[in-house]
């Protein structure tokens, strides 16, 4: 049994960027969830819709509806579908991420497959996120079975909006459904499943875990350890320990941490030279102005703790 939840009820609306021509989370997830359910049913899965119907819901009862559906039906998997929002407006791509319990090996396998499928559609892969510790997500903690919360993309990010509208909700739903079943990829090619038994709980590894494909957070963690700013776990999950290990980086710096920043800011490939020069400073300054000085303190072209916190989200 699989339970799919479409974001929020209409009385507890989710994120919206309609005022800047973006997406509305409640509207899109109420379209996406039924499509995902249809693809899963075609694949032979037994599926229940865990989306709260029209009603007078509070935030707590809205959240409880989905996890109660999953727990009461002894679901093997609970998948809430959401769209994220971090800024009032954002010019560029932010991408897709999955929230889960990193100690649940099955969740890691399924979450990785879904992310890879969304990345194949063109969305930026933001990696797997720990829904048990830093953000304490209800859907992850309250579900007895395996829970994988999908954040498809960001409502306000211009590139995310354009891509989502280009590929369409049905393609996104199929990417999620195929990631759940593991039977086919987005391109129609067979997926080689990673046996759940071989996926290890995140530890203080010295290499980037193979299940976290293109997870830039894990790559940064490995580099921080290499340069002596650790030790921290190389697990691909951003948290306070990773943030505390991030050094202040400014003009004149040189090395792989600078290159990571350049890549995270989506600077042109030719400019990702690991040299924190005037172009990198300008890119950092523009990013700080775009996300707002209330978030980063002040726009100065220096990557300090507040800017690191924004980059790592």
Backbone as CSV, one residue per row, in Angstrom:
resi,resn,N_x,N_y,N_z,CA_x,CA_y,CA_z,C_x,C_y,C_z
1,UNK,0.842,-1.198,0.000,0.000,0.000,0.000,0.879,1.250,0.000
2,UNK,0.572,2.171,-0.894,1.275,3.448,-0.983,0.257,4.563,-0.788
3,UNK,0.603,5.560,0.002,-0.254,6.734,0.184,0.446,7.949,-0.418
4,UNK,-0.230,8.625,-1.337,0.279,9.845,-1.963,-0.534,11.019,-1.439
5,UNK,0.154,12.031,-0.964,-0.540,13.223,-0.445,-0.193,14.424,-1.319
6,UNK,-1.212,15.146,-1.756,-0.990,16.349,-2.553,-0.892,17.583,-1.687
7,UNK,0.274,17.841,-1.181,0.546,19.074,-0.451,-0.423,19.418,0.654
8,UNK,-1.098,20.526,0.502,-1.954,21.090,1.551,-3.422,21.032,1.160
9,UNK,-4.287,21.135,2.162,-5.715,21.297,1.884,-5.951,22.745,1.458
10,UNK,-7.104,22.999,0.857,-7.397,24.349,0.383,-7.692,25.319,1.519
11,UNK,-7.949,24.786,2.725,-8.156,25.676,3.868,-6.837,25.941,4.606
12,UNK,-5.776,25.223,4.232,-4.427,25.457,4.784,-3.456,25.542,3.618
13,UNK,-3.611,26.595,2.838,-2.860,26.728,1.594,-1.353,26.679,1.806
14,UNK,-0.670,26.155,0.805,0.778,26.097,0.832,1.394,27.359,0.262
15,UNK,2.613,27.226,-0.247,3.354,28.362,-0.787,2.730,28.832,-2.096
16,UNK,2.921,30.115,-2.391,2.411,30.655,-3.648,3.292,31.801,-4.124
17,UNK,3.526,31.807,-5.429,4.265,32.912,-6.047,3.494,33.433,-7.253
18,UNK,2.176,33.344,-7.184,1.333,33.813,-8.276,1.524,35.306,-8.523
19,UNK,1.881,36.042,-7.466,2.049,37.495,-7.602,3.237,37.873,-8.468
20,UNK,4.162,36.922,-8.701,5.308,37.188,-9.580,5.270,36.255,-10.793
21,UNK,4.070,35.742,-11.105,3.933,34.867,-12.263,4.414,33.457,-12.029
22,UNK,4.517,33.062,-10.759,5.037,31.742,-10.424,3.956,30.712,-10.199
23,UNK,4.289,29.713,-9.399,3.410,28.571,-9.164,2.694,28.697,-7.827
24,UNK,1.552,28.049,-7.713,0.813,27.956,-6.463,0.866,26.506,-6.001
25,UNK,1.449,26.281,-4.827,1.698,24.921,-4.351,0.424,24.097,-4.232
26,UNK,-0.605,24.650,-3.626,-1.843,23.892,-3.423,-2.453,23.482,-4.763
27,UNK,-2.524,24.415,-5.694,-3.095,24.119,-7.017,-2.314,23.016,-7.717
28,UNK,-0.985,23.173,-7.758,-0.164,22.226,-8.517,-0.136,20.839,-7.886
29,UNK,-0.078,20.773,-6.545,-0.024,19.450,-5.916,-1.355,18.717,-6.033
30,UNK,-2.456,19.465,-6.102,-3.755,18.822,-6.273,-3.942,18.315,-7.704
31,UNK,-3.120,18.817,-8.622,-3.071,18.270,-9.979,-2.102,17.089,-10.023
32,UNK,-0.961,17.262,-9.369,0.125,16.284,-9.448,-0.214,14.960,-8.758
33,UNK,-0.838,15.025,-7.587,-1.091,13.807,-6.815,-1.960,12.799,-7.570
34,UNK,-3.100,13.201,-8.137,-3.898,12.225,-8.886,-3.149,11.624,-10.069
35,UNK,-2.317,12.421,-10.725,-1.527,11.903,-11.853,-0.524,10.865,-11.372
36,UNK,0.118,11.133,-10.243,1.069,10.179,-9.667,0.357,8.881,-9.303
37,UNK,-0.810,9.016,-8.696,-1.599,7.841,-8.310,-1.954,7.004,-9.539
38,UNK,-2.334,7.658,-10.629,-2.677,6.937,-11.850,-1.486,6.158,-12.404
39,UNK,-0.310,6.774,-12.397,0.887,6.084,-12.906,1.232,4.879,-12.021
40,UNK,1.073,5.031,-10.726,1.362,3.919,-9.811,0.365,2.778,-9.994
41,UNK,-0.899,3.128,-10.192,-1.913,2.095,-10.404,-1.655,1.342,-11.704
42,UNK,-1.220,2.058,-12.732,-0.884,1.393,-13.994,0.295,0.444,-13.826
43,UNK,1.141,0.757,-12.848,2.295,-0.107,-12.572,1.921,-1.274,-11.657
44,UNK,0.644,-1.347,-11.278,0.188,-2.469,-10.471,0.232,-2.244,-8.971
45,UNK,0.470,-0.991,-8.548,0.546,-0.705,-7.123,-0.839,-0.403,-6.548
46,UNK,-1.040,-0.719,-5.281,-2.246,-0.348,-4.559,-1.996,1.008,-3.910
47,UNK,-2.829,1.979,-4.244,-2.558,3.360,-3.837,-3.791,3.998,-3.216
48,UNK,-3.567,4.813,-2.173,-4.619,5.605,-1.531,-4.242,7.084,-1.640
49,UNK,-5.233,7.913,-1.889,-5.024,9.356,-1.930,-5.083,9.901,-0.506
50,UNK,-3.982,10.482,-0.041,-3.913,11.038,1.307,-4.045,12.545,1.335
51,UNK,-4.556,13.133,0.246,-4.747,14.578,0.180,-5.994,14.977,0.962
52,UNK,-5.894,15.923,1.890,-7.090,16.336,2.649,-8.165,16.890,1.715
53,UNK,-9.394,16.417,1.840,-10.481,16.949,1.008,-10.882,18.349,1.487
54,UNK,-11.776,18.962,0.751,-12.269,20.280,1.151,-12.902,20.189,2.540
55,UNK,-12.527,21.092,3.415,-13.042,21.058,4.776,-12.426,22.149,5.614
56,UNK,-12.818,22.222,6.852,-12.310,23.251,7.761,-11.164,22.671,8.578
57,UNK,-9.978,22.692,7.984,-8.811,22.080,8.617,-7.953,23.128,9.312
58,UNK,-7.366,22.752,10.451,-6.306,23.557,11.058,-4.979,23.025,10.521
59,UNK,-3.898,23.715,10.823,-2.597,23.240,10.351,-2.301,21.842,10.884
60,UNK,-2.625,21.605,12.156,-2.334,20.301,12.749,-3.206,19.194,12.164
61,UNK,-4.513,19.441,12.032,-5.389,18.401,11.495,-5.113,18.157,10.021
62,UNK,-4.688,19.198,9.323,-4.300,19.066,7.921,-3.113,18.107,7.791
63,UNK,-2.118,18.298,8.641,-0.936,17.437,8.621,-1.285,16.009,9.048
64,UNK,-2.104,15.903,10.090,-2.458,14.583,10.620,-3.224,13.740,9.600
65,UNK,-3.981,14.402,8.728,-4.810,13.654,7.786,-3.964,12.682,6.959
66,UNK,-2.854,13.174,6.419,-2.026,12.325,5.564,-1.334,11.210,6.321
67,UNK,-0.712,11.541,7.453,0.001,10.507,8.203,-0.967,9.498,8.822
68,UNK,-2.162,9.955,9.204,-3.169,9.017,9.710,-3.598,8.044,8.615
69,UNK,-3.749,8.552,7.387,-4.086,7.681,6.259,-3.021,6.603,6.077
70,UNK,-1.773,7.033,6.167,-0.674,6.086,5.976,-0.604,5.080,7.117
71,UNK,-0.687,5.559,8.334,-0.541,4.671,9.493,-1.741,3.730,9.658
72,UNK,-2.937,4.252,9.475,-4.142,3.431,9.659,-4.282,2.353,8.596
73,UNK,-3.686,2.594,7.426,-3.744,1.612,6.345,-2.462,0.782,6.235
74,UNK,-1.582,0.938,7.240,-0.330,0.172,7.280,0.443,0.304,5.960
75,UNK,0.509,1.542,5.462,1.174,1.787,4.183,2.663,1.485,4.277
76,UNK,3.193,0.891,3.222,4.634,0.640,3.173,5.394,1.910,2.814
77,UNK,4.676,2.863,2.174,5.333,4.098,1.745,4.335,5.254,1.756
78,UNK,4.786,6.390,2.302,3.999,7.621,2.333,4.776,8.691,1.585
79,UNK,4.153,9.268,0.548,4.848,10.262,-0.279,4.033,11.553,-0.357
80,UNK,4.327,12.535,0.489,3.719,13.860,0.345,4.433,14.615,-0.781
81,UNK,3.668,15.268,-1.642,4.241,16.032,-2.750,4.044,17.525,-2.482
82,UNK,5.119,18.275,-2.601,5.086,19.702,-2.290,5.853,20.503,-3.324
83,UNK,5.670,21.817,-3.269,6.485,22.772,-4.014,7.040,23.750,-2.983
84,UNK,8.294,24.090,-3.099,8.973,24.895,-2.091,8.914,26.384,-2.424
85,UNK,9.272,27.195,-1.448,9.390,28.647,-1.661,10.327,29.205,-0.599
86,UNK,11.336,29.966,-1.045,12.308,30.533,-0.116,12.374,32.058,-0.183
87,UNK,12.038,32.636,-1.346,12.201,34.073,-1.533,10.922,34.672,-2.123
88,UNK,10.820,35.980,-2.071,9.686,36.644,-2.712,9.739,36.464,-4.220
89,UNK,10.950,36.506,-4.765,11.167,36.243,-6.182,12.602,35.755,-6.351
90,UNK,12.850,35.014,-7.423,14.204,34.486,-7.638,14.408,34.287,-9.133
91,UNK,15.480,34.868,-9.661,15.802,34.755,-11.075,16.818,33.639,-11.278
92,UNK,16.354,32.493,-11.766,17.243,31.356,-11.979,16.617,30.058,-11.502
93,UNK,17.465,29.046,-11.380,17.015,27.715,-10.959,17.390,27.456,-9.507
94,UNK,16.502,26.836,-8.752,16.817,26.369,-7.398,16.755,24.843,-7.368
95,UNK,15.623,24.267,-7.800,15.615,22.831,-8.020,14.778,21.981,-7.087
96,UNK,15.068,20.674,-7.120,14.291,19.656,-6.413,15.061,19.110,-5.226
97,UNK,14.331,18.705,-4.171,14.959,18.070,-3.022,13.979,17.081,-2.400
98,UNK,14.530,16.160,-1.625,13.739,15.131,-0.952,14.043,15.172,0.540
99,UNK,12.981,15.188,1.356,13.137,15.150,2.810,12.757,13.756,3.302
100,UNK,13.583,13.210,4.208,13.364,11.849,4.682,14.136,11.599,5.971
101,UNK,13.998,10.393,6.479,14.800,9.949,7.620,16.065,9.295,7.067
102,UNK,17.235,9.905,7.254,18.456,9.364,6.653,18.841,7.985,7.180
103,UNK,18.255,7.572,8.304,18.552,6.246,8.845,17.649,5.165,8.244
104,UNK,16.687,5.590,7.455,15.796,4.649,6.772,16.385,4.354,5.394
105,UNK,17.003,3.189,5.258,17.713,2.849,4.026,16.788,2.802,2.819
106,UNK,15.575,2.321,3.016,14.630,2.253,1.901,14.270,3.657,1.422
107,UNK,14.090,4.582,2.358,13.783,5.966,1.992,14.916,6.578,1.175
108,UNK,16.158,6.282,1.558,17.314,6.811,0.842,17.329,6.296,-0.595
109,UNK,17.050,5.007,-0.771,17.042,4.424,-2.113,15.948,5.057,-2.973
110,UNK,14.730,5.107,-2.446,13.601,5.649,-3.204,13.796,7.141,-3.459
111,UNK,14.229,7.878,-2.440,14.454,9.307,-2.602,15.498,9.610,-3.655
112,UNK,16.562,8.822,-3.686,17.612,9.013,-4.681,17.080,8.770,-6.080
113,UNK,16.276,7.717,-6.247,15.733,7.422,-7.575,14.815,8.548,-8.054
114,UNK,13.959,9.053,-7.157,13.055,10.141,-7.547,13.860,11.377,-7.945
115,UNK,14.860,11.733,-7.137,15.682,12.897,-7.450,16.392,12.746,-8.787
116,UNK,16.935,11.564,-9.043,17.624,11.336,-10.315,16.660,11.485,-11.486
117,UNK,15.417,11.010,-11.317,14.427,11.145,-12.377,14.040,12.597,-12.611
118,UNK,13.884,13.367,-11.515,13.571,14.786,-11.670,14.744,15.529,-12.304
119,UNK,15.953,15.124,-11.937,17.135,15.734,-12.548,17.181,15.422,-14.044
120,UNK,16.771,14.214,-14.429,16.738,13.842,-15.839,15.767,14.709,-16.629
121,UNK,14.749,15.226,-15.948,13.818,16.154,-16.598,14.426,17.544,-16.753
122,UNK,15.489,17.813,-15.992,16.156,19.104,-16.087,16.216,19.903,-14.810
123,UNK,15.566,19.414,-13.737,15.584,20.146,-12.471,16.935,19.991,-11.780
124,UNK,17.370,21.046,-11.128,18.616,20.995,-10.366,18.443,20.057,-9.174
125,UNK,19.411,19.178,-8.965,19.365,18.191,-7.878,19.952,18.808,-6.608
126,UNK,19.083,19.130,-5.647,19.523,19.734,-4.393,19.849,18.693,-3.320
127,UNK,19.607,17.425,-3.634,19.998,16.359,-2.723,18.934,15.934,-1.732
128,UNK,19.317,14.989,-0.895,18.454,14.465,0.153,18.626,15.311,1.414
129,UNK,17.531,15.582,2.105,17.559,16.418,3.299,17.050,15.640,4.508
130,UNK,17.617,15.944,5.660,17.260,15.257,6.896,15.988,15.861,7.487
131,UNK,14.886,15.122,7.409,13.620,15.595,7.941,13.384,15.206,9.390
132,UNK,14.376,14.578,10.031,14.219,14.138,11.413,14.839,15.101,12.416
133,UNK,15.889,15.766,12.011,16.653,16.558,12.973,16.411,18.051,12.869
134,UNK,17.050,18.681,11.886,17.038,20.141,11.856,15.636,20.722,11.664
135,UNK,14.879,20.181,10.717,13.582,20.782,10.408,12.406,20.043,11.042
136,UNK,12.635,18.844,11.544,11.606,18.108,12.293,10.269,18.080,11.537
137,UNK,10.273,17.580,10.329,9.067,17.557,9.524,8.064,16.528,10.054
138,UNK,6.836,16.962,10.244,5.792,16.095,10.779,5.617,14.838,9.929
139,UNK,5.542,14.993,8.604,5.283,13.855,7.728,6.348,12.772,7.847
140,UNK,7.566,13.155,8.156,8.652,12.175,8.292,8.627,11.537,9.675
141,UNK,8.440,12.341,10.711,8.497,11.828,12.088,7.255,11.036,12.476
142,UNK,6.087,11.444,11.983,4.837,10.844,12.449,4.440,9.592,11.673
143,UNK,5.091,9.342,10.563,4.743,8.181,9.742,5.453,6.939,10.274
144,UNK,4.688,5.883,10.522,5.268,4.641,11.053,6.107,3.939,9.993
145,UNK,5.633,3.947,8.762,6.367,3.316,7.674,7.394,4.249,7.067
146,UNK,7.809,3.935,5.859,8.782,4.764,5.144,8.090,5.997,4.577
147,UNK,8.687,7.168,4.791,8.128,8.421,4.282,9.180,9.152,3.456
148,UNK,8.767,9.645,2.301,9.654,10.377,1.397,8.897,11.618,0.925
149,UNK,9.302,12.785,1.405,8.614,14.033,1.061,9.318,14.683,-0.125
150,UNK,8.577,14.884,-1.201,9.138,15.427,-2.443,8.850,16.916,-2.550
151,UNK,9.893,17.713,-2.686,9.751,19.133,-3.026,10.121,19.236,-4.505
152,UNK,9.113,19.326,-5.370,9.335,19.239,-6.817,10.263,20.335,-7.308
153,UNK,9.951,21.580,-6.961,10.796,22.712,-7.350,10.311,23.925,-6.560
154,UNK,10.857,25.089,-6.864,10.529,26.291,-6.108,9.542,27.167,-6.885
155,UNK,8.485,27.566,-6.193,7.387,28.315,-6.824,7.842,29.623,-7.455
156,UNK,8.862,30.265,-6.876,9.258,31.601,-7.301,10.469,31.635,-8.217
157,UNK,11.143,30.502,-8.422,12.372,30.462,-9.225,12.020,30.436,-10.709
158,UNK,12.446,31.436,-11.440,12.017,31.585,-12.842,12.346,30.363,-13.694
159,UNK,13.550,29.794,-13.512,13.923,28.625,-14.322,13.121,27.393,-13.929
160,UNK,12.844,27.235,-12.636,12.020,26.113,-12.171,10.605,26.221,-12.746
161,UNK,10.049,27.423,-12.707,8.695,27.648,-13.218,8.619,27.291,-14.697
162,UNK,9.581,27.821,-15.465,9.574,27.589,-16.908,9.718,26.103,-17.227
163,UNK,10.609,25.416,-16.505,10.832,23.995,-16.765,9.604,23.174,-16.390
164,UNK,9.017,23.476,-15.249,7.832,22.725,-14.819,6.700,22.879,-15.832
165,UNK,6.498,24.085,-16.310,5.439,24.313,-17.291,5.782,23.680,-18.635
166,UNK,7.048,23.606,-18.956,7.466,23.006,-20.230,7.259,21.493,-20.229
167,UNK,7.726,20.810,-19.177,7.631,19.344,-19.157,6.228,18.876,-18.782
168,UNK,5.520,19.663,-17.985,4.155,19.343,-17.605,4.048,18.478,-16.370
169,UNK,2.902,18.583,-15.712,2.672,17.868,-14.456,2.708,16.355,-14.637
170,UNK,2.218,15.868,-15.771,2.171,14.424,-15.962,3.576,13.828,-16.042
171,UNK,4.504,14.512,-16.694,5.884,14.014,-16.775,6.531,14.001,-15.391
172,UNK,6.238,15.024,-14.596,6.770,15.070,-13.234,6.168,13.944,-12.399
173,UNK,4.856,13.724,-12.544,4.193,12.638,-11.818,4.785,11.288,-12.192
174,UNK,5.077,11.090,-13.466,5.667,9.825,-13.908,7.084,9.659,-13.358
175,UNK,7.826,10.758,-13.300,9.173,10.701,-12.730,9.127,10.250,-11.278
176,UNK,8.161,10.774,-10.525,8.015,10.391,-9.114,7.558,8.944,-9.000
177,UNK,6.540,8.565,-9.791,6.026,7.195,-9.742,7.098,6.183,-10.135
178,UNK,7.859,6.484,-11.175,8.924,5.570,-11.601,10.030,5.476,-10.550
179,UNK,10.265,6.596,-9.860,11.250,6.555,-8.778,10.778,5.684,-7.626
180,UNK,9.477,5.673,-7.384,8.909,4.848,-6.318,9.000,3.370,-6.676
181,UNK,8.575,3.028,-7.903,8.539,1.618,-8.297,9.903,1.085,-8.703
182,UNK,10.749,1.971,-9.251,12.072,1.527,-9.706,12.029,0.698,-10.958
183,UNK,10.890,0.702,-11.654,10.755,-0.177,-12.818,11.325,0.434,-14.086
184,UNK,11.148,1.733,-14.256,11.686,2.398,-15.435,12.138,3.786,-15.051
185,UNK,13.027,4.338,-15.859,13.457,5.710,-15.632,12.585,6.641,-16.449
186,UNK,12.831,7.928,-16.339,12.074,8.912,-17.099,12.232,8.682,-18.589
187,UNK,13.427,8.251,-19.007,13.703,8.054,-20.411,13.246,6.691,-20.916
188,UNK,12.642,5.903,-20.013,12.129,4.612,-20.432,13.115,3.477,-20.314
189,UNK,14.310,3.742,-19.790,15.318,2.706,-19.652,15.232,2.061,-18.283
190,UNK,15.535,0.776,-18.168,15.463,0.107,-16.870,16.404,0.745,-15.858
191,UNK,15.972,0.806,-14.613,16.804,1.273,-13.517,17.393,0.061,-12.809
192,UNK,18.676,0.126,-12.518,19.300,-0.927,-11.730,19.086,-0.586,-10.265
193,UNK,18.290,-1.384,-9.592,17.938,-1.090,-8.209,19.113,-1.343,-7.279
194,UNK,19.273,-0.469,-6.314,20.249,-0.685,-5.258,19.572,-1.465,-4.146
195,UNK,20.028,-2.678,-3.836,19.380,-3.446,-2.766,19.375,-2.661,-1.470
196,UNK,18.230,-2.616,-0.816,18.097,-1.847,0.413,19.120,-2.287,1.442
197,UNK,19.408,-3.560,1.499,20.310,-4.097,2.516,21.714,-3.538,2.388
198,UNK,22.099,-3.058,1.202,23.466,-2.585,1.011,23.613,-1.092,1.262
199,UNK,22.510,-0.390,1.456,22.581,1.043,1.713,22.853,1.281,3.181
200,UNK,23.937,1.957,3.481,24.355,2.140,4.862,23.792,3.424,5.457
201,UNK,23.533,3.387,6.742,23.168,4.594,7.457,24.326,5.573,7.372
202,UNK,24.044,6.876,7.109,25.133,7.844,7.004,26.077,7.800,8.199
203,UNK,27.378,7.734,7.902,28.399,7.690,8.938,29.462,8.724,8.618
204,UNK,30.520,8.735,9.393,31.614,9.661,9.133,32.498,9.093,8.024
205,UNK,31.907,8.971,6.837,32.635,8.428,5.705,33.607,9.470,5.168
206,UNK,34.609,9.024,4.433,35.582,9.942,3.854,35.321,10.159,2.377
207,UNK,34.326,9.478,1.824,33.983,9.664,0.425,32.500,9.977,0.334
208,UNK,32.107,10.566,-0.770,30.708,10.897,-0.967,29.917,9.608,-1.177
209,UNK,28.867,9.350,-0.386,28.091,8.119,-0.549,27.535,7.995,-1.963
210,UNK,27.597,6.792,-2.534,27.191,6.597,-3.921,25.692,6.821,-4.121
211,UNK,24.893,6.706,-3.074,23.451,6.902,-3.237,23.093,8.368,-3.397
212,UNK,24.009,9.256,-3.098,23.711,10.681,-3.187,24.340,11.256,-4.457
213,UNK,23.812,10.849,-5.588,24.336,11.271,-6.869,24.198,12.789,-7.019
214,UNK,25.299,13.439,-7.412,25.312,14.885,-7.623,24.914,15.687,-6.389
215,UNK,25.186,15.148,-5.212,24.833,15.869,-3.994,25.973,16.801,-3.629
216,UNK,25.801,18.066,-3.938,26.886,19.015,-3.732,27.187,19.242,-2.260
217,UNK,26.193,19.049,-1.381,26.457,19.216,0.052,27.463,18.178,0.529
218,UNK,27.311,16.937,0.091,28.260,15.892,0.466,29.652,16.200,-0.083
219,UNK,29.723,16.740,-1.278,31.022,17.103,-1.860,31.683,18.200,-1.036
220,UNK,30.889,19.173,-0.598,31.438,20.228,0.248,31.923,19.651,1.573
221,UNK,31.145,18.775,2.179,31.532,18.166,3.453,32.867,17.434,3.329
222,UNK,33.041,16.700,2.243,34.293,15.981,2.018,35.463,16.954,1.895
223,UNK,35.237,18.084,1.209,36.301,19.071,1.031,36.616,19.786,2.344
224,UNK,35.597,20.071,3.150,35.828,20.695,4.456,36.689,19.797,5.335
225,UNK,36.417,18.499,5.309,37.247,17.555,6.069,38.667,17.526,5.538
226,UNK,38.804,17.512,4.232,40.125,17.447,3.595,40.978,18.646,3.971
227,UNK,40.325,19.817,4.109,41.065,21.038,4.426,41.186,21.294,5.931
228,UNK,40.721,20.340,6.735,40.904,20.454,8.175,39.845,21.232,8.913
229,UNK,38.708,21.503,8.276,37.640,22.237,8.954,36.686,21.296,9.686
230,UNK,36.854,19.991,9.491,36.015,18.987,10.148,36.622,18.580,11.489
231,UNK,36.352,17.326,11.929,35.642,16.319,11.134,34.130,16.469,11.227
232,UNK,33.479,16.290,10.059,32.027,16.236,10.013,31.628,15.040,9.154
233,UNK,30.419,14.556,9.361,29.936,13.411,8.585,29.728,13.816,7.132
234,UNK,30.219,13.006,6.224,29.990,13.220,4.795,28.743,12.429,4.420
235,UNK,27.585,13.023,4.688,26.334,12.292,4.498,25.351,12.999,3.576
236,UNK,25.725,14.191,3.097,24.847,14.901,2.178,23.685,15.608,2.837
237,UNK,23.670,15.655,4.174,22.565,16.299,4.885,23.076,17.557,5.582
238,UNK,22.513,18.696,5.184,22.937,19.962,5.767,22.381,20.119,7.175
239,UNK,23.222,20.531,8.085,22.805,20.766,9.455,23.763,21.724,10.131
240,UNK,23.587,21.981,11.430,24.404,22.973,12.131,25.890,22.626,12.162
241,UNK,26.241,21.331,12.182,27.663,20.958,12.204,28.343,21.316,10.886
242,UNK,27.639,21.081,9.799,28.205,21.444,8.503,28.365,22.951,8.401
243,UNK,27.340,23.697,8.816,27.413,25.154,8.755,28.561,25.676,9.608
244,UNK,28.724,25.117,10.808,29.792,25.584,11.706,31.175,25.338,11.124
245,UNK,31.294,24.321,10.262,32.602,23.993,9.677,32.940,24.867,8.478
246,UNK,31.973,25.599,7.955,32.206,26.411,6.760,32.972,27.685,7.118
247,UNK,34.126,27.916,6.502,34.920,29.107,6.826,34.416,30.338,6.087
248,UNK,34.805,31.510,6.570,34.525,32.724,5.807,35.384,32.702,4.542
249,UNK,34.755,32.970,3.405,35.471,32.948,2.130,35.249,34.290,1.439
250,UNK,36.337,34.924,1.045,36.222,36.241,0.410,37.261,36.392,-0.686
251,UNK,37.269,37.557,-1.307,38.179,37.819,-2.427,39.626,37.532,-2.016
252,UNK,40.318,36.805,-2.867,41.696,36.405,-2.584,41.815,34.935,-2.251
253,UNK,40.700,34.311,-1.869,40.725,32.876,-1.555,40.896,32.070,-2.838
254,UNK,41.422,30.858,-2.665,41.629,29.990,-3.818,41.543,28.535,-3.376
255,UNK,40.818,27.719,-4.121,40.730,26.302,-3.788,39.357,25.722,-4.095
256,UNK,39.167,24.458,-3.710,37.946,23.735,-4.080,36.695,24.245,-3.355
257,UNK,36.863,24.853,-2.192,35.690,25.429,-1.529,35.173,26.612,-2.348
258,UNK,36.099,27.413,-2.861,35.701,28.515,-3.742,35.039,27.980,-5.001
259,UNK,35.597,26.897,-5.554,34.994,26.320,-6.752,33.567,25.822,-6.449
260,UNK,33.367,25.263,-5.247,32.032,24.796,-4.855,31.058,25.974,-4.830
261,UNK,31.506,27.102,-4.276,30.666,28.298,-4.224,30.330,28.758,-5.644
262,UNK,31.323,28.765,-6.517,31.097,29.181,-7.899,30.064,28.287,-8.588
263,UNK,30.160,26.994,-8.334,29.208,26.044,-8.921,27.819,26.243,-8.334
264,UNK,27.753,26.459,-7.014,26.462,26.632,-6.339,25.752,27.877,-6.840
265,UNK,26.530,28.895,-7.206,25.961,30.136,-7.721,25.652,30.054,-9.215
266,UNK,25.893,28.861,-9.799,25.631,28.626,-11.222,26.407,29.593,-12.110
267,UNK,27.645,29.917,-11.701,28.491,30.745,-12.543,28.853,29.970,-13.809
268,UNK,29.120,30.642,-14.921,29.503,29.944,-16.157,30.696,29.011,-15.919
269,UNK,30.736,27.909,-16.638,31.780,26.908,-16.441,33.182,27.520,-16.534
270,UNK,33.371,28.423,-17.454,34.699,29.017,-17.652,35.137,29.834,-16.440
271,UNK,34.168,30.279,-15.621,34.491,31.087,-14.441,34.639,30.256,-13.165
272,UNK,34.398,28.954,-13.247,34.548,28.083,-12.071,36.000,27.618,-11.964
273,UNK,36.866,28.576,-11.658,38.314,28.345,-11.690,38.929,28.216,-10.305
274,UNK,38.114,28.161,-9.261,38.567,28.038,-7.869,39.273,29.289,-7.363
275,UNK,39.194,30.382,-8.108,39.836,31.637,-7.717,38.757,32.652,-7.345
276,UNK,38.763,33.085,-6.086,37.772,34.059,-5.623,38.257,35.457,-6.019
277,UNK,38.009,35.776,-7.287,38.394,37.077,-7.809,37.212,38.015,-7.910
278,UNK,37.364,39.102,-8.663,36.295,40.101,-8.779,34.980,39.525,-9.325
279,UNK,35.054,38.586,-10.282,33.817,38.023,-10.857,33.056,37.191,-9.832
280,UNK,33.799,36.442,-9.022,33.142,35.641,-7.986,32.553,36.546,-6.920
281,UNK,33.304,37.589,-6.529,32.786,38.534,-5.545,31.502,39.179,-6.062
282,UNK,31.483,39.541,-7.344,30.299,40.158,-7.933,29.122,39.181,-7.938
283,UNK,29.411,37.903,-8.197,28.349,36.887,-8.218,27.774,36.681,-6.821
284,UNK,28.640,36.671,-5.811,28.184,36.532,-4.430,27.347,37.747,-4.035
285,UNK,27.827,38.928,-4.399,27.109,40.169,-4.079,25.713,40.157,-4.717
286,UNK,25.638,39.753,-5.989,24.352,39.711,-6.689,23.408,38.709,-6.031
287,UNK,23.954,37.571,-5.594,23.141,36.559,-4.913,22.609,37.104,-3.593
288,UNK,23.466,37.783,-2.843,23.050,38.352,-1.568,21.955,39.409,-1.752
289,UNK,22.090,40.234,-2.780,21.071,41.243,-3.053,19.759,40.589,-3.467
290,UNK,19.865,39.485,-4.241,18.668,38.816,-4.750,17.849,38.183,-3.631
291,UNK,18.535,37.592,-2.645,17.796,36.897,-1.589,17.442,37.828,-0.429
292,UNK,18.059,39.020,-0.417,17.671,40.014,0.579,18.623,40.106,1.757
293,UNK,18.890,41.327,2.165,19.845,41.556,3.245,19.316,41.091,4.596
294,UNK,17.999,40.933,4.719,17.462,40.378,5.967,17.898,38.934,6.152
295,UNK,18.186,38.271,5.035,18.618,36.867,5.077,20.108,36.749,5.321
296,UNK,20.903,37.585,4.661,22.361,37.440,4.728,23.051,38.498,5.580
297,UNK,22.287,39.370,6.215,22.919,40.415,7.026,23.154,41.663,6.206
298,UNK,24.090,41.581,5.278,24.318,42.675,4.333,25.029,42.132,3.109
299,UNK,24.795,42.755,1.978,25.435,42.331,0.734,26.829,42.941,0.655
300,UNK,27.854,42.083,0.792,29.233,42.579,0.773,30.164,41.724,-0.084
301,UNK,29.608,40.688,-0.742,30.452,39.837,-1.583,31.302,38.858,-0.811
302,UNK,31.066,38.747,0.501,31.823,37.827,1.361,30.895,36.683,1.780
303,UNK,31.387,35.457,1.697,30.578,34.304,2.092,30.839,34.016,3.565
304,UNK,29.983,34.592,4.417,30.042,34.323,5.845,28.956,33.346,6.248
305,UNK,28.692,33.206,7.540,27.774,32.182,8.022,26.355,32.338,7.474
306,UNK,25.826,33.560,7.417,24.466,33.734,6.906,24.365,33.411,5.422
307,UNK,25.380,33.794,4.666,25.381,33.463,3.227,25.567,31.968,3.022
308,UNK,26.442,31.350,3.845,26.599,29.888,3.788,25.255,29.204,4.059
309,UNK,24.538,29.682,5.076,23.262,29.061,5.433,22.280,29.127,4.265
310,UNK,22.282,30.241,3.539,21.396,30.375,2.377,21.846,29.451,1.242
311,UNK,23.154,29.375,0.995,23.683,28.531,-0.080,23.412,27.049,0.169
312,UNK,23.422,26.650,1.424,23.283,25.243,1.764,21.842,24.773,1.797
313,UNK,20.881,25.676,1.800,19.470,25.252,1.889,19.061,24.519,0.623
